[in-house]
Amino acid sequence: MRDRKAALVNLSLVGLFLVWANAFTFVRIATRSLTPANLAILRFALVWPFLFLFPGLYRLRKLERRDWSRLLLVSFLMVVGYHLALNAAETRVTASVAALTAGFAPILTGVLSALFLHERLPGRRVAGLVVSLAGLVVLVLGINGRIELTSLLGVFLAFLAPLCWSLSTVLSKPLVTRYRGLDVTVWGLFLGTLFLLPWLRPASLVSQVMTMPFIAWASVAYLAYLSILLGYPVWFHALETKKASETGMFVYLNPLIGTASGVLFLHESLTPLMMLGAAGILAGLVIANPLADR
């Protein structure tokens, strides 16, 4: 029974990251019509009304007072930190570059898990981080043949996104051991959406929404309902049964599928130097793979 449950969790995570990996392409499409802040606000505005259905359907637990400070930080990181950084990054670099940079999430999750949760940190994960960082430098050089401020800022923001995600994953682990993953998800999305309000500019949002083409609306719907409303409960449910570093392993699907999606659907090109950098990033991820320790 335990093996079957573990297999179902792993299968759900594979499906989840198939959805999330393609999200980089849809973010790139949506940012052609929306500012980074407006895209984040619209995504979560579409999800927010559904959050009010969960308390009645699933009897959400109220969090104890001691857990609220942690929940607030997790909410800010996983909504504001991750999404604003990623959206802003994809106005400066391609979806493929953003997807490759997001591949750092499992390594960062492992390092942060060792720091905050005292999980074991194999030496190969540190080595993998060094190799992947070297690959990232080569990737930046390959974008325009030299380091430019726009590309450098875009890659920095693309790196900041998985850093925020990894930190929120690690910090949420104590919460999902005391509560259900669904409790943490709904409360986190509810509070995280409120944290976006300082970036709300009604006139700008309305103006852009009124002129959005169908492809932009379809992209936002994918990002809201599949990536968030369906994806986040699956993610936090997985955290209930697996180590934070083990769940981070599935993010390895992001750079591969996300890059392929950008090339196939957006016709993005990869220069030889960019491909060399991508190979370096992926090599670092393979070296850091915690499953290789078993």
Buried (B, 14 or more C-beta within 10 A) or exposed (E): EEEEEEEEBBEBBEEBBEBBBBBBBBBBBBBEBBBBBBBBBBBBBBBBEBBEEBEEEEEBBEBEEEBEEBBBBBBBBBBBBBBBBBBBBBBBBBBBBBBBBBBBBBBBBBBBBBEBBEBEBBEBBBEBBEBBBBBBEBBBBBBEEEEBEEBBBBBBBBBBBBBBBBBBBBBBBBBBEEBBBBBBBBBBBBBBBBBBEEBEEEEBBEEBBEEBEEEBBBBBBBBBBBBBBBBBBBBBBBBBBBBBBBBBBBBBBBBBBBBBBBBEBBEBEBBEBBBBBBEBBBBBBBBBBBEEEE
